[in-house]
Structures are given as structure tokens and as C-alpha cells.
């Protein structure tokens, strides 16, 4: 794909640092959120990158300062960038009552968008990981100036905190396999341990939920993408907004994404006329437990954004 | 679009006030040797006489502890103290290269922040809180500044053992993926020596940090160490670990007041885990925060003893 030439001599381009950053509080719904705005250190292009972390009380730095690095790199491309703490996290007010992918923190993201709009910025590219990816996807239809969306390790199904593995298994394992596993001696022994019992309840509950949802009804059947994932994605396709999915090859979410391609998601991707792109990096992006995968992911995202920031 | 000037960034920190407690939170970047240190100050209503510097752990431990430290700082400010949290250079929102992070730079940053906050708020007394490797930093800074009190949350006492535990976390993760092999621990330390860095669950452990920390230990019995020490032990056991008991004994033998509390709760500091619990369900955290804050807020007069 053709790369837009930079308007600045690459020799004189410098990395952004804290001297180019403004910490700020802004309102989002009933809460006051904390964010850091990084100002461009190259000729401004009028587009802001909004970096959303995942769930689980991850602060706006993200793991190993990934969002600090991404925002400062975006600034070197002439973009404004904001990384912010969700309500109940880091320096923001509020408390989190639960994390569920079908209840993303849309108000938080829109607070950031409105704040940037008040500063005179009206074009945005949102980058989100996992819960942050679903939040940006759910809010996309509200952001009139959206120019692109990067969804990293984005789950295609809905689940709540602590249900990721059980949801994945529920889609993978047949009922027979569940029953055979339940009869294993170590599993029966585990029934006497309260923590293991809680795990078993989660696993059983996830499977029962998939059995209770026949294909085609509202709610995703096992292996297919949630309507709450497909509907906003479909709107983006209609608007012609480019979307980049980035997965680690070992991500459970990638496996679920590939299964979902056999259904409605596949049709949507085909209809998108290449506006939906999927990139993978070797290893695990879920939770970002590998530095090499982090670096590769950031490289993929930076290259994609560099083309679409104008 | 108007953009803030460099001067405005320094002079006008981001600020918000809790309408119920009156605690004001101010966030800014503090320049230190050409690098900006991210700093968050929690200010009480009225002028504080005591400033508390909170020294964080590193890596995923800092993410685990961040919210607790934030709540502790609010609790301290609600009790009339000024509390400051910060990110070491090379970590968090601060500038600086992770490769250059060392115990010495961490101590330097803690001392720098302590000096600045004392002069900014006019405090007459300094106290420190340190968690994990931050306990190391806090103890050193407290000795250097002759702070009278220090609270330590699960401090690292023996750094060699600490790094072995950290490496073990990586090995256990590799085991889960079927990638561990015999001699993995030594191989990782060899790699650290050779390449200068190893990846532990998505965080770099760099040679500068490792070498600067080796063979150092916290001693609470030396001349300038704080007179009053609170040591909080995490972990399932309610019995005090030998290393903490020895450290406490060293402090008591030299006339210090040492209080040890065993929380009886497990914290997996370095593990990336899917399951986590909502803040409101962590009652032990609330107890930890309230106890630490009330202990630090005591107007302890050495002359009265």
C-alpha cells in the first residue's frame, strides 16, 4: 500500500516526550476521567489517536508503557494523541461494578472525544485492546469524525470478567467432552475445593448458556460473533471507515474470530471491499505478556495509522 | 488549535477536587535531569505539615498496586497529610529509558520528588511508603532524609531472591505453554548477562536494574533509618516470615519501634491472570489502606518517649 510522504524531513523528526504532553481531567458522564494529551511534534495533521486499554483495571499507560510509546509515536507523525484511564481506574473517579464486553464504557470514550472536539480536533482514529476494542467498536457510530479503528485482540463474543476461558471452551468442547471431563478423578476431587468449585460453575454456566441459545436468535450461538460485535462493524462498513484487526496467533480471541468468519462476519468482511484488514503477529497479544509481540503489534498499528492519519 | 506552551504544562497541573473530602489531586510532569517525572500530589484541605512519598514497585507489580496506592494517598490527604505518588524515570508515564532504570536512579527520583514536595507544600516532616522493590527505595530515601516513619508493603528484603522469584514467574508461564526446559532459570540469567535484558511476562528486566540491586538489602537498624516502622506482609500465612522477623529484630535491637502485620491474603504480583476481583470486594485492601494511613497520620513525637 502506498505510504503518504511525511511533510517533515525525517532527519529532524524527534520523538515526543513529556514536554509535549498535557495531563488533564475531563468529564465523561457523571465521572471525571484522567488523560494525557500528546501534542504533535511534526506538522499537525488534525487527527487525534485515542488509545483505549483493556479491562481489568489496566491504566492508561497500558502494559509495559505500550500506550505511552504509541501516543508519542503518533505525535511524531503529526497526530494529537490521548491515552486515558477509564472510570474507576488510575487517576479517574468512579468505581467499576463489572466488566462485560456487552457493557463497554462508551461514556468514557465519548468523554475523551468531546474533550478533543472542544480543543478543535475533529478527526479521530481509535485504537483499543480487548475490552477497549469492544468499547471503541460500540461507540464508533457516535463519533462523526472517525477515520479509522484498530481493534487489537478483539473478542467477537460477549462475556464478563473471569469468563474468557470458559466462554472459549464452551464454543470448543462438545457436551459429551464436558461430561467426560467431569467424571475424571481429579475433577471430582476438585469439588471439595471452593475455588475449584467456582471454576467448575463458571465452565458449566458458559456451556449451558451456549446450549440455551439456538443459532439465529438474538444472542450469539456457540462459535459465532455476537450481534453487539457485528452490528457496529456493519455500520462501519456502510460508512466506509477502515478497520484493522490485529491478533496474536496464539490468542483465544483469534481462534474465535476465525470460527466466526464462517458465518456473518465472513460475509461482512467480503462486503467491506478490503476496508476490513486482519493482521496477525506471532505469539500472544491477549494480556500482552510478550515484549516481542508488543513491539510487532505496535509496528503494525503505527504503519497502518501513518497511512490513514491524513 | 491552541496548544499549551511548555511553561503552561509545568505551572498548571491537571487538578480535580473530591467534593466530599476536599482532597485535591494535582498531576504534572516534574523535570529532572532533562526527563519529566510523572507526579500525582494528593493535597488536604489546609496546609499539611507532613508529606508522604509513596514509592511504587516495578513491572506488573506497579499495575497491581497502583489503585491501592492511589486510595492510600487519598486516605492520607483526608487525614491532613500531603501524599505524592510518582513514576520512576523509564517507567509509567515518565520519560527516560527503561534500560537505564536502576535502584540508584529510582532512589534518585524518590529523593528528588521528596525535596520538591517538601518545598512546594512547606511540609516540616517527611514519611515514606514503599511496596516490593519500592520498599527498598523508600527505606534508602527515608534514611537519607532522616524521615521518622516508614511503612513497607511486602518489601523486597533480599534482591537476589526477588529476581529469582521474578524469573520463576516467567518459567511458570512458559511451563503453562509447554515451553519450559531444564535449567531455564540459569539460562535466563545468562541471557540477561549476554543481551542486557530478559522478557518477564511482557516487562523487561534489564541488566542495569539487576546489577544495581544485587547484594543490597534493607536494614532497619542502621543509624539514619527511620525510628518507626510498619511492615505489612502479604501472603496466605498469618505467621511472620523469617526474613521479615529478622529485619524487624534488627530494627528493635537498635531501639526502633517496629510493627509487623500479616494480612493473610495472597497477591500474585507478576502473573497475568484472567480472573480478578472488583475493587469493592477486596475488603482486605480497605483494611490495609486505613491501617497504613492511620499509622502514618499519628503525630508521633520522639521526644515524648
Interface residues (C-beta under 8 A of the other chain):
Chain A: X17 X18 X19 X21 X22 X23 X24 X25 X32 X34 X36 X39 X44 X46 X56 X57 X58 X59 X60 X61 X63 X64 X65 X68 X88 X89 X90 X91 X93 X95 X96 X97 X98 X119 X120 X121 X161 X162 X164 X165 X287 X288 X289 X290 X291 X292 X294
Chain B: X1 X2 X3 X4 X6 X8 X9 X13 X14 X15 X16 X18 X25 X27 X28 X29 X35 X36 X38 X40 X60 X63 X66 X67 X70 X91 X92 X93 X94 X95 X98 X173 X199 X201 X202 X203 X204 X272 X274 X275 X276 X278 X279 X280
